[in-house]
Amino acid sequence: MKMTFRWYGESDSISLSAIRQIPNMSGVVTAVYRVPVGEVWPREDIARLRELCVQNGLEMEVIESVPVHEDIKLGRETRDRLIANYAENIRRLGEAGVRCVCYNFMPVFDWLRTNLHTEAEDGSNSLSYDHEQLMRLDPHHLSLPGWDESYTRDELQGLLAAYKTVSHEQLFDNLIYFLRGIMPACQEAKIDMAIHPDDPPWDMFGLPRIISTEADIDRLFAALPDPHNGLTFCTGSFGAGRDNDLVRMAGKYAAAGRIPFAHIRQIKWSGELDFAECGHRTEAGSLDIYGIVRALVQNGFAGYVRPDHGRNIWGEDGKPGYGLYDRALGAAYLNGLFEAAEREMEK
Ligand SMILES: [Mn+2]
């Protein structure tokens, strides 16, 4: 296991020197943010990020994410040029020592919450999701926390209209078409692709979602058995789906060598489809975090891990989910779980 930490580049309020001081931190998970989705990342930008990491004693082996252009998801004619650009990014990242790329294939919105600052009894705050509240929103006049500035009203209307004719089957076919197009570059660059599950794992606003359940993942790997076709095992995303058995899934896909990257965080269910994010400990929420880590370790997991979303604590007003303190506590906790599970294996 290699412990990592997400870092939003030079504009992140959290410094690399602070990240380095978190126990057992091997490197950061980052990206080039200034290039529009679909275009090739300049080599200088990649080299600059890598240089900053190296100066701070950190690796840059995981990129999260190289976003997938909506035209690829929609299967539009422009996709071949965009897939060629994506493959070029993979090659350039491989040259810079990157070994894993996290991406997702969710139409339009790659995560959704209804509140970014839900206050807990202890005064901390975190992201939460209330399904009824979300269902009351009109997707054509959307005001959603975290998304208000991402699309203009016209862009959003256009995208929602375009997806009206895209079925789950078509979206899945478009994913496989995309992956087939980039696999040769992944093999050449020795980069594992790690698809992030849908967050939360169900359809939204009539938009299809296809990476929500164990059956979805089985179908993905059956359609494209290439070992570079992997999964980001995100506990908080899969875990919002009550039917997903995370301990089982962690063990199964780790044993198959399909988990190059794991996001580990805890959520607490409050209704059938409602949840709030919370501290990482098993007892803080609804997911068996220890059981998941143990299943990973016992099944030979050797990938990258990062503590996923943390709460805002100690007066920090961080980017929602991405403050320093609670993610650092999460990393420390996960280090302990991994050590315990590894010791248990040695016996
Ligand atoms: Mn995640």
Residues whose N, C-alpha, C, O or C-beta is under 5 A from the ligand:
A	BS01	MN	C234 H263 D308
